[in-house]
Amino acid sequence: MVSPLFPEHEALIQELVELHEKGRLPHALLLTSDSGLGLSEVSEVLANRLLQRTSQSSESDAEELLAAGTHGDFRWVSVIDGKQSIGVDQIRVACDFVAKTAGYGSLKVLVIEGADKLTTAAANALLKTLEEPQGDTLMVLISRRPWLLPATIRSRCQSRILPRLSEATCIRALIQKGLSPELFEGKSSRILESWLLGASNGTLELQREVRASVNGVLDGKSSGKHLTECLMKHELIDAVEAAVQAIEERATEIGQEQKALVALITLHRLVASLLQRIRHGATPAREVACFEIGVLTGGVRENNMDAIRQGLTLMGVSKV
């Protein structure tokens, strides 16, 4: 059963379905999202609706096959449990599917979830199919980090970014998940969407813990060491991502003094740049990264710009 869609995502699907009906939908889509929220759901609903419309059987029969996962014109490729990437054998099987004629109607749909996790060999195998698209197949690549895909892959797909959810949509969904409305006051839709993603994927408590620790340091109630220990309890990329979000939330609060805001924005650049490096495959020492974030957050509290700039250099980020 496909999860209910957010209104903003529903609008994008309707647009894509209309393009297909007009014969203007590209053979390959690259779906991305700033937060990652809704990517899989949108892809699944899009595939369902297109296949139901193009099926030779009734929409109800097509819907039944899709719900059972037995529709012959639909394939979903993702990282296999226990693996870290999508292998070339998976893509070869998917490409064989693309090369065949649709068996249930006039369209086949292939979805590749986490396309940025394709191995080099898998990406090369997929590229050959993208270069010679089959007229009866729609390929949907899902990626929250599309910059990790080879440029040759990106250039052969039409990119679509899922629209950001409105503040009202986020608040309504967060309340349904049991969060108190008082928590949302003064928060932007971007922050609220990150909270909603955390509530959906089980990282909300991590976000809360890191946020409390960052604010504790900035308010002078705890030390950078306490923040370092907090970050060290989690996977590095999750911890750094939560720190970026916490710093961003702090920077958007009303009443920040100009001098403090400059230091906070500089810290945000540091940690966000570190996050980008990790997403691009860098593997900084976990202890060093967490220690530097703790020390530099303490430097922000003291408005010590020299220390922050030194940290930028140590972490491989350009000076500001």
C-alpha positions as CSV (number, residue, x, y, z in Angstrom):
1,M,0.0,0.0,0.0
2,V,1.4,3.3,-1.1
3,S,1.7,5.9,1.7
4,P,-0.5,9.1,1.4
5,L,1.2,11.9,-0.4
6,F,1.7,15.5,0.8
7,P,-0.2,18.0,-1.2
8,E,2.9,19.6,-2.6
9,H,4.2,16.3,-3.9
10,E,0.8,15.4,-5.3
11,A,0.9,18.5,-7.5
12,L,4.2,17.3,-9.0
13,I,2.9,13.9,-9.8
14,Q,-0.2,15.4,-11.5
15,E,2.1,17.5,-13.6
16,L,4.3,14.5,-14.7
17,V,1.2,12.4,-15.5
18,E,-0.1,15.3,-17.7
19,L,3.2,15.5,-19.5
20,H,3.0,11.8,-20.2
21,E,-0.5,12.1,-21.6
22,K,0.8,14.8,-23.9
23,G,3.7,12.7,-25.0
24,R,6.2,15.1,-23.4
25,L,7.5,13.1,-20.5
26,P,11.2,12.4,-20.9
27,H,12.5,8.8,-20.9
28,A,14.6,9.4,-17.8
29,L,13.9,11.4,-14.7
30,L,16.2,12.3,-11.8
31,L,14.1,13.0,-8.7
32,T,15.9,14.9,-5.9
33,S,14.9,16.6,-2.7
34,D,16.7,18.9,-0.2
35,S,15.5,16.8,2.7
36,G,15.0,13.4,1.0
37,L,11.4,13.3,2.3
38,G,8.9,11.7,-0.1
39,L,11.3,10.6,-2.8
40,S,10.4,6.9,-2.7
41,E,6.7,7.6,-2.2
42,V,6.4,10.0,-5.1
43,S,8.3,7.6,-7.4
44,E,6.0,4.7,-6.4
45,V,2.8,6.6,-6.9
46,L,4.0,8.0,-10.2
47,A,4.8,4.5,-11.4
48,N,1.4,3.2,-10.2
49,R,-0.6,5.9,-11.9
50,L,1.2,5.7,-15.2
51,L,1.0,1.9,-15.4
52,Q,-2.6,1.9,-14.5
53,R,-3.4,4.4,-17.3
54,T,-1.4,2.5,-19.9
55,S,-2.4,-1.0,-19.0
56,Q,-4.4,-3.1,-21.4
57,S,-6.3,-4.6,-18.5
58,S,-8.5,-2.6,-16.2
59,E,-7.1,-0.1,-13.7
60,S,-8.3,-2.2,-10.8
61,D,-6.5,-5.3,-12.2
62,A,-3.3,-3.3,-12.7
63,E,-3.6,-1.8,-9.2
64,E,-3.9,-5.3,-7.8
65,L,-0.8,-6.5,-9.6
66,L,1.2,-3.4,-8.5
67,A,0.0,-3.8,-4.8
68,A,1.1,-7.5,-4.9
69,G,4.5,-6.6,-6.4
70,T,3.9,-8.9,-9.4
71,H,3.3,-6.3,-12.2
72,G,5.6,-7.5,-15.1
73,D,6.2,-3.9,-16.4
74,F,7.5,-2.5,-13.1
75,R,11.0,-2.9,-11.5
76,W,12.4,-1.3,-8.4
77,V,16.2,-1.4,-7.9
78,S,17.9,-0.5,-4.6
79,V,20.8,-1.4,-2.4
80,I,20.5,-5.0,-1.3
81,D,20.5,-5.6,2.4
82,G,24.0,-6.1,3.7
83,K,25.5,-4.2,0.8
84,Q,26.8,-0.6,0.5
85,S,26.1,0.0,-3.2
86,I,24.1,-1.0,-6.2
87,G,26.1,-3.5,-8.2
88,V,26.6,-4.0,-11.9
89,D,24.7,-7.3,-11.9
90,Q,21.6,-5.5,-10.6
91,I,21.8,-2.9,-13.3
92,R,22.4,-5.5,-16.0
93,V,19.2,-7.3,-15.0
94,A,17.4,-3.9,-15.0
95,C,18.7,-3.0,-18.4
96,D,17.5,-6.4,-19.8
97,F,14.1,-5.4,-18.4
98,V,14.3,-2.1,-20.2
99,A,15.2,-3.8,-23.5
100,K,12.1,-6.0,-23.5
101,T,8.7,-5.0,-24.8
102,A,6.0,-4.1,-22.3
103,G,3.8,-7.1,-21.5
104,Y,0.8,-5.5,-19.8
105,G,0.4,-2.3,-21.8
106,S,2.3,0.4,-23.6
107,L,4.7,1.4,-20.8
108,K,7.4,-0.1,-18.5
109,V,8.7,1.8,-15.4
110,L,12.1,1.2,-13.8
111,V,12.9,3.0,-10.5
112,I,16.5,3.1,-9.1
113,E,16.4,4.1,-5.5
114,G,19.6,5.6,-4.1
115,A,21.1,6.1,-7.6
116,D,24.1,7.9,-6.1
117,K,25.2,4.5,-4.7
118,L,25.8,3.0,-8.1
119,T,29.2,1.5,-8.4
120,T,31.3,2.8,-11.3
121,A,30.7,-0.4,-13.3
122,A,26.9,-0.2,-12.6
123,A,26.8,3.5,-13.7
124,N,28.6,2.7,-16.9
125,A,26.2,-0.2,-17.6
126,L,23.2,2.1,-17.0
127,L,24.7,4.9,-19.2
128,K,24.6,2.7,-22.2
129,T,20.8,2.2,-21.7
130,L,20.3,5.9,-21.1
131,E,22.1,6.7,-24.3
132,E,19.8,4.4,-26.3
133,P,16.4,4.8,-24.5
134,Q,13.6,2.4,-25.3
135,G,10.4,4.1,-26.4
136,D,8.2,2.2,-24.0
137,T,10.2,2.7,-20.7
138,L,10.3,5.4,-18.1
139,M,13.4,5.3,-15.9
140,V,13.2,7.2,-12.6
141,L,16.5,7.7,-10.7
142,I,16.0,8.7,-7.0
143,S,18.9,10.5,-5.2
144,R,19.1,12.9,-2.4
145,R,22.7,13.5,-3.3
146,P,22.7,13.8,-7.2
147,W,26.1,15.5,-7.2
148,L,27.6,12.1,-6.5
149,L,26.2,10.7,-9.8
150,P,28.5,10.9,-12.9
151,A,27.8,14.0,-15.0
152,T,27.2,11.7,-17.9
153,I,24.3,10.1,-16.0
154,R,22.8,13.4,-14.8
155,S,23.0,15.0,-18.3
156,R,20.8,12.3,-19.8
157,C,18.0,12.7,-17.2
158,Q,15.6,15.5,-16.7
159,S,16.0,16.7,-13.1
160,R,13.0,17.5,-10.9
161,I,13.3,18.7,-7.3
162,L,10.4,17.8,-5.0
163,P,8.8,21.1,-3.9
164,R,9.5,22.0,-0.3
165,L,6.6,21.3,2.0
166,S,4.7,24.3,3.4
167,E,4.8,25.3,7.0
168,A,1.1,24.3,7.4
169,T,1.7,20.8,5.9
170,C,4.7,20.1,8.1
171,I,2.9,21.3,11.3
172,R,-0.1,19.1,10.5
173,A,2.0,16.1,9.9
174,L,4.2,16.6,13.0
175,I,1.1,17.0,15.2
176,Q,-0.2,13.7,13.8
177,K,3.1,12.1,14.9
178,G,2.5,13.4,18.4
179,L,4.7,16.5,18.6
180,S,3.4,19.5,20.5
181,P,2.5,22.6,18.4
182,E,4.5,24.8,20.9
183,L,7.7,23.4,19.5
184,F,7.1,24.8,16.0
185,E,6.8,28.5,16.9
186,G,9.2,30.6,14.8
187,K,10.6,27.6,12.8
188,S,10.9,27.9,9.1
189,S,9.3,25.3,6.7
190,R,12.8,24.1,5.9
191,I,13.5,23.3,9.5
192,L,10.1,21.8,10.0
193,E,10.5,19.5,7.0
194,S,13.8,18.2,8.5
195,W,12.0,17.5,11.8
196,L,9.3,15.6,9.8
197,L,12.0,13.6,8.1
198,G,13.5,12.8,11.4
199,A,10.1,11.8,12.8
200,S,9.6,9.5,9.8
201,N,13.0,7.8,9.7
202,G,13.6,7.5,13.4
203,T,16.4,10.2,13.8
204,L,14.2,12.8,15.6
205,E,15.7,11.9,19.0
206,L,19.2,12.3,17.6
207,Q,18.3,15.7,16.2
208,R,16.8,16.8,19.5
209,E,19.9,15.5,21.5
210,V,22.4,17.3,19.2
211,R,20.3,20.5,19.1
212,A,20.1,20.5,23.0
213,S,23.9,20.0,23.2
214,V,24.7,22.7,20.6
215,N,22.4,25.2,22.4
216,G,23.9,24.2,25.7
217,V,27.4,25.2,24.5
218,L,26.2,28.4,22.9
219,D,24.3,29.4,26.0
220,G,27.3,28.7,28.2
221,K,25.5,25.9,30.1
222,S,27.9,23.1,28.9
223,S,31.3,22.7,27.3
224,G,32.5,21.8,23.9
225,K,33.6,18.5,25.4
226,H,30.0,17.7,26.2
227,L,29.0,18.3,22.5
228,T,31.9,16.2,21.3
229,E,30.8,13.3,23.5
230,C,27.2,13.7,22.2
231,L,28.3,13.6,18.6
232,M,30.6,10.6,19.2
233,K,27.6,8.5,20.2
234,H,26.3,8.5,16.6
235,E,27.4,7.7,13.1
236,L,29.6,10.5,11.8
237,I,27.4,11.6,8.9
238,D,24.2,11.5,11.0
239,A,25.9,13.5,13.8
240,V,27.3,16.1,11.5
241,E,24.0,16.5,9.6
242,A,22.2,17.0,12.9
243,A,24.8,19.6,14.0
244,V,24.3,21.5,10.7
245,Q,20.6,21.6,11.3
246,A,21.0,22.7,14.9
247,I,23.3,25.5,14.0
248,E,21.0,26.6,11.2
249,E,18.0,26.7,13.6
250,R,20.0,28.7,16.1
251,A,21.0,31.2,13.4
252,T,17.4,31.8,12.4
253,E,16.2,32.6,15.9
254,I,15.1,36.1,16.6
255,G,17.3,38.4,18.7
256,Q,20.7,37.3,17.7
257,E,23.3,40.0,18.0
258,Q,25.1,40.9,14.8
259,K,28.5,39.8,16.0
260,A,27.3,36.5,17.3
261,L,25.4,35.9,14.1
262,V,28.5,36.4,12.0
263,A,30.4,33.8,14.1
264,L,27.4,31.4,14.0
265,I,27.1,31.6,10.2
266,T,30.8,31.0,9.9
267,L,30.5,27.9,12.1
268,H,27.5,26.7,9.9
269,R,29.7,27.1,6.8
270,L,32.4,25.0,8.5
271,V,30.2,22.1,9.5
272,A,28.1,22.2,6.3
273,S,31.3,22.0,4.3
274,L,32.4,19.1,6.3
275,L,29.1,17.4,5.7
276,Q,29.5,17.9,1.9
277,R,33.0,16.4,2.0
278,I,31.7,13.3,3.8
279,R,28.8,13.0,1.3
280,H,31.4,13.2,-1.5
281,G,33.2,10.2,0.0
282,A,35.8,11.8,2.4
283,T,36.4,9.9,5.5
284,P,37.8,12.3,8.2
285,A,38.8,10.8,11.5
286,R,35.6,10.6,13.6
287,E,37.2,11.7,16.8
288,V,38.9,14.7,15.2
289,A,35.8,15.9,13.4
290,C,33.6,15.6,16.5
291,F,36.3,17.3,18.7
292,E,36.7,20.2,16.2
293,I,32.9,20.8,16.1
294,G,32.8,20.9,19.9
295,V,35.8,23.2,20.2
296,L,34.6,25.6,17.5
297,T,31.1,25.8,18.8
298,G,32.7,26.9,22.1
299,G,34.6,29.5,20.0
300,V,31.3,30.9,18.7
301,R,30.1,31.4,22.2
302,E,33.2,33.5,22.9
303,N,33.0,35.2,19.4
304,N,36.5,33.9,18.8
305,M,36.7,34.3,15.0
306,D,40.4,33.5,14.9
307,A,39.8,30.1,16.4
308,I,37.0,29.5,14.0
309,R,39.1,30.4,11.0
310,Q,41.8,28.1,12.1
311,G,39.2,25.4,12.4
312,L,38.1,26.1,8.8
313,T,41.7,25.4,7.7
314,L,42.1,22.3,9.8
315,M,38.9,20.9,8.4
316,G,39.8,21.5,4.8
317,V,37.4,24.4,4.3
318,S,38.3,27.7,2.6
319,K,38.9,30.6,4.9
320,V,36.3,33.4,5.1
